[in-house]
Amino acid sequence: MDSIFNTPNLLLRPIEPNDIDHIYTWENNTTLWQVGQSSLPFSRHILEQYINTVNDDIFEAKQLRLIIETKEEKQIIGAVDLFDFDPLHQRAGVGILIYPEEKKHKGYATEALKAIEEYAFFFLGIHQLYATVTEDNIASIHLFQKAGYQLTSTKKEWIKRGNQWLDQHIFQLITPLSSL
């Protein structure tokens, strides 16, 4: 596998059918819905159909999801996504999940983010990546700021969680290909 996806501590790889249990857990964990756009559970059947089509060409599917696996333990600890891929305007959204909780705050998200950025900028010719983060997701805010993303706008009271309205921040990383 290409060295971009083979980092010092992680392997980023395409989704395989045997990843279904992890994806089923993530997609149906209501505490994780707060950081994504989900508001309903997914059946195993629907997720199996997704897995069978998810590895389509990013130019066709407009998205790419890679599983994050530790090299030492060979443990699946999350996923990193490129979504809303727009080759004309050379941009894409980026999202990352580290799970379970005990794997957070160990540098894995930073390492996976750097790898997907290199792929996006070098191989796909992306001009910019963006991430949307709610104001209460302090860990993600720190991750993207540490990685050089700039807070470029805030959508006020954009996300409703229970009886509370949360602002959603947009972070952008604009990197010309020549700077890599």
FIGU-316319 format. One record per residue: x, y, z of N, C-alpha, C in turn; residue in three letters. Coordinates in steps of 0.02 Angstrom, whole numbers, plus 32768, in hexadecimal, padded with zeros to 4 digits. Example, Ala and Ser with C-alpha at 12.3 -4.5 7.8 and 13.67 -1.06 7.14 Angstrom:
<filos>
82947EE4818682677F1F818682947F5B8186ALA 82827F90816282AC7FCB816582858002818ASER 
</filos>
This chain:
<filos>
802B7FC58000800080008000802D803E8000MET 801680737FE1803A80B17FDC804F80CB8021ASP 808A80E8802680A580FE8066807C81368085SER 8055815C805E802B8190807A7FF9817280ACILE 7FE08138809B7FAE811880C67FCE80EA80FAPHE 800F80E780FA803480BD8128806080EC8152ASN 8044810781888066813981B1808F811581E7THR 80B58139820F80DE8118824280B580EB8272PRO 807980FF8284805280D982B5801180BC829AASN 7FFE80D0825E7FBC80BE82447FBF80A381FELEU 7F8B807E81EE7F7E806A81A97F3980848199LEU 7F3480AC81647EF380C4814B7EE48098810FLEU 7EAB807781117E9C804780DC7E52804B80C8ARG 7E428032808D7DFC803180787DD2800580A6PRO 7D92801280A77D637FE980CE7D5D7FA480B0ILE 7D5E7F7280DC7D557F2C80C87D137F1380E5GLU 7CF67EDF80C77CB77EC480E27CBA7EB0812CPRO 7CF47E9981437CF97E8481897CFD7EBF81B9ASN 7CFB7EFD81A07CF87F3981CB7CB17F4A81E1ASP 7C817F2281CC7C3B7F3181D87C2B7F3C8222ILE 7C477F14824E7C377F1C82957C4D7F5F82B0ASP 7C877F77829C7C9F7FB982B27C727FF08296HIS 7C647FED82567C3B802182367BF580218254ILE 7BDA7FE682607B987FE0827F7B98800182C4TYR 7BCC7FF582EB7BD28015832E7BD680608328THR 7C00807982FB7C0880C282F47BC880E382DDTRP 7BA980C782AA7B6E80E7828D7B3180E582BAGLU 7B3080B682E97AF680AF83147B0380C5835CASN 7B3C80E283697B4C80FD83AB7B31814583AEASN 7AFD815083D47ADD819283D57B0A81C983EFTHR 7B3C81B884177B6A81EC842F7B97820583F6THR 7BA281DB83C47BCB81F0838A7BA182188358LEU 7B608213835C7B35823A832E7B4082858338TRP 7B56829883737B6082DF83827B9582FF8356GLN 7BC682D883407BFC82F483187BF182EB82CDVAL 7BBF82C482BB7BAF82B982747B6C82D68263GLY 7B5082BE822E7B0F82D682187AD882A28221GLN 7AE8826A82437AB78235824C7A8382478280SER 7A47822F82757A13823782A879E681F982AASER 79FD81C3828B79D88184828D7A07814A8285LEU 79F5811082A17A2180D6829B7A2080B88255PRO 7A55809382457A5A807182057A5780268210PHE 7A35800381E47A327FBA81E97A747F9D81D0SER 7A827F6181E57ABD7F3E81CD7AB97F348181ARG 7A7E7F2681687A747F1D81207A887F5C80F8HIS 7A707F95810F7A807FD580ED7ACB7FE180EFILE 7AEA7FD481287B337FDF812E7B5A7FAE8103LEU 7B427F7180FD7B637F4180D07B607F588088GLU 7B277F7480747B207F9080307B517FCA8027GLN 7B567FF5805A7B85802C80587BCD8013804FTYR 7BE07FE180767C247FC680717C327FAB802BILE 7C007F8E800C7C0A7F717FC97C137FA67F94ASN 7C007FE57FA27C08801A7F707C3780517F85THR 7C4D80527FC47C74808A7FDE7CB880917FBCVAL 7CD3805C7FA27D1680607F857D1580747F3CASN 7CDD80907F267CDA80AB7EE27D0D80E27EDBASP 7D1D80F17E9E7D4B81287E8E7D3381697EADASP 7D5F818D7ECF7D4B81CC7EEF7D2F81FE7EBCILE 7D4481FA7E7E7D2A82277E4B7CE182177E3APHE 7CCD81D97E447C8781C67E3A7C5E81CE7E7AGLU 7C7881B57EB17C5281B47EF07C5381F87F13ALA 7C8582217F047C8D82637F247C9E825D7F6ELYS 7CB482217F837CC882177FC87CF981DD7FCBGLN 7D1E81DB80037D4D81A580107D4F819B805CLEU 7D44815E80727D4A814F80B97D80811A80C1ARG 7DAF812880EE7DE480F980FD7DE080E58146LEU 7DED80A681547DF0808C81987E35809D81B5ILE 7E3680B181F47E7480BF82177E8380848244ILE 7EBC806582397ED0802A825F7F168035827DGLU 7F1E802382BC7F61802A82DB7F8E7FF382C0THR 7FCD800482B47FFC7FD3829B80107FA182D1LYS 80207FBA830B80397F90834080057F5D8359GLU 7FC97F7683687F957F4B83837F687F2C834DGLU 7F6D7F4783107F407F3382D97EF77F3B82EELYS 7EEA7F74830F7EA67F8383287E877FBA82FFGLN 7E487FB182EC7E237FE582CA7E0F801A82FDILE 7E23805882F07E16808E83207DEF80C88302ILE 7DD680C182C57DAF80F782A97DAF80F8825EGLY 7D9C813382457D98813C81FC7DA7818581EDALA 7DBF819181B17DCA81D581977DA781D98154VAL 7D85821181497D5C8219810D7D70825780E6ASP 7D6E825080A57D69828980787D228286805CLEU 7CFF82BD805C7CBA82BE80447CAE83008020PHE 7C7683047FFD7C6583407FD87C9E83537FA9ASP 7CBE83207F8C7CF7832A7F607CE0834E7F21PHE 7D0183857F127CF083AE7ED87D2F83B87EAFASP 7D3A838E7E7B7D7883947E547D7C83D57E2DPRO 7D4483F27E197D4684317DF37D6384697E1ELEU 7D4A846F7E5B7D6184A47E887D99848C7EB7HIS 7DAF844F7EAD7DE884327ED07DE284387F1CGLN 7DAA84207F377DA084227F7F7D7B83E47F96ARG 7D8083D77FD77D5C83A07FF67D5683AD8040ALA 7D22838F805D7D1C839080A67D45835780C2GLY 7D59835E81017D7E832A81227D5F831F8167VAL 7D5A82E0817A7D4082CE81BB7D68829481D7GLY 7D6A829082187D92825C82387D6F82448278ILE 7D73820382837D5781E582BF7D8C81B882DELEU 7D9A81C3831D7DC4819583447D9681788379ILE 7D948135837B7D68811183A97D8480CB83B2TYR 7D8980B383EE7D6A80C7842D7D8E8101844FPRO 7D6E811A84847D85815584A87DCE814E84BFGLU 7DE3811484D57E27810D84F07E5D811584BAGLU 7E4A8118847B7E7A812384457E80816D8433LYS 7E56819784517E5A81DF84447E9481FE846ALYS 7EAB823784537EE0825E84737F2382398473HIS 7F30821284407F6F81EE843A7F94820183F9LYS 7F7A823383D57F99824A83987F828226835AGLY 7F5581F683607F3E81D083267F1781FB82F5TYR 7EEC8227830F7EC4825282E27EF2828082BAALA 7F24829C82DB7F5482C882B87F7982A28281THR 7F8F826682917FB4823D82607F88822A8225GLU 7F4A821682327F1D820381FC7F0A823F81D2ALA 7EFE827881F27EED82B581CE7F2582CA81A0LEU 7F6282C781B77F9C82D9818E7FA082AC8150LYS 7F94826B815A7F97823C81227F62824B80EEALA 7F24825881047EEE826580D47EF982A880B1ILE 7F1782D880D47F27831880B57F5A830E807DGLU 7F8E82E7808A7FC182DA80577FA282BA8019GLU 7F76828A80257F5482697FED7F29829C7FC6TYR 7F0382C37FEB7ED682F37FCA7EFC83277FA2ALA 7F3083447FC07F5583797F9F7F82835F7F67PHE 7FA583287F757FD683107F447FB782E77F0DPHE 7F8D82B77F1E7F7282897EEB7F3282A27ECAPHE 7F0782C27EF17EC882DA7ED47ECC83217EBALEU 7F0183447ECB7F0883897EB47ED883B97ED6GLY 7EC383A87F127E9583D37F387EB884157F4AILE 7E94844B7F457EAD848C7F597E9D849B7FA2HIS 7E6484807FBA7E52848D7FFF7E278455801CGLN 7E30844C805D7E06842080857DE1844980B7LEU 7DA6843380CA7D80845680FE7D638423812FTYR 7D57843B816B7D378412819F7D03843D81C2ALA 7CCB841E81D47C98844081FB7C9784218240THR 7C99844C82737C9F843482B87C71845E82E5VAL 7C49843D830E7C208463833D7C4B84818373THR 7C3284B8838E7C5884DF83BF7C6B84B883FEGLU 7C468483840E7C54845D844B7C858423843FASP 7C9A841884017CC883E283F27D1083FD83F7ASN 7D25840784347D66842784417DA083FF8425ILE 7D9E83BD842B7DD4839384117DDD839C83C6ALA 7DA6839E83A07DAB83A783587DC283EE8346SER 7DAA841E836B7DC18463835F7E0D84678367ILE 7E27844A839D7E6F844A83A87E9484238372HIS 7E7883EA835D7E9883C283297EA183EA82E9LEU 7E6B840982D27E70842E82937E9A846D8299PHE 7E96849082D17EC184CB82DB7F0A84B782DCGLN 7F1A848083007F5F846883047F79845482BFLYS 7F4C843B82957F60842582517F64845F8220ALA 7F57849C82377F5F84D6820B7F1F84EE81E9GLY 7EE784D081FA7EA784E781DE7E94852981FETYR 7E78855581D57E63859681ED7E17859781F7GLN 7E0185B4822E7DBA85BE82397DA585F7820BLEU 7D7B85E781DA7D6A861A81A87D22863481AFTHR 7CF8860D81D17CB4862581DC7C9285FC8212SER 7C5C8618822A7C3385F6825C7BEA85FD8249THR 7BC985C482457B8185C482397B6085C6827ELYS 7B3F85FC828D7B21860782CE7AE485DA82D8LYS 7AE085BC83137AA7859283277A93856282EEGLU 7AC4854082D37ABB851782977AA484CF82A7TRP 7AB984B682E07AAB847082F37A8084718332ILE 7A49844C832F7A1E8446836A7A2C8404838CLYS 7A3E840683CB7A4A83CB83F37A1F83D08431ARG 79EC83A7843479BC83AC846B799883F08467GLY 799C8415849D797E8458849E79B1848F8493ASN 79ED847C84807A2484AC84797A3684B5842FGLN 7A4684F3841D7A5F850283DA7AAA850D83DFTRP 7ACF84EE83B07B1784F483B07B2F85158370LEU 7B63853D83767B848559833B7BAE8522831AASP 7BB4852782D97BDF84F982B47C1785218293GLN 7C54850F82A27C8F853282867CA5850F8246HIS 7CBD853782177CDA851D81DA7D25852D81DBILE 7D4C84F881D67D9584FF81D37DAC84EC818DPHE 7DDB851281727DF58505812F7E4185028130GLN 7E5A84D481087EA284CF80FC7EAC84D880B1LEU 7EC98510809F7ED5851F80597F208517804DILE 7F3184E780237F7784D780177F8484CE7FCETHR 7FAA84FA7FB07FBC84EF7F6A7FE984B17F65PRO 7FE0848C7F308005844E7F258051845A7F28LEU 806784937F1380AF84A07F1180CF84A57F56SER 80A784AE7F8C80C484B67FCD80D084737FF0SER 80BB843B7FD380C483FA7FF3810883DE7FE5LEU 
</filos>
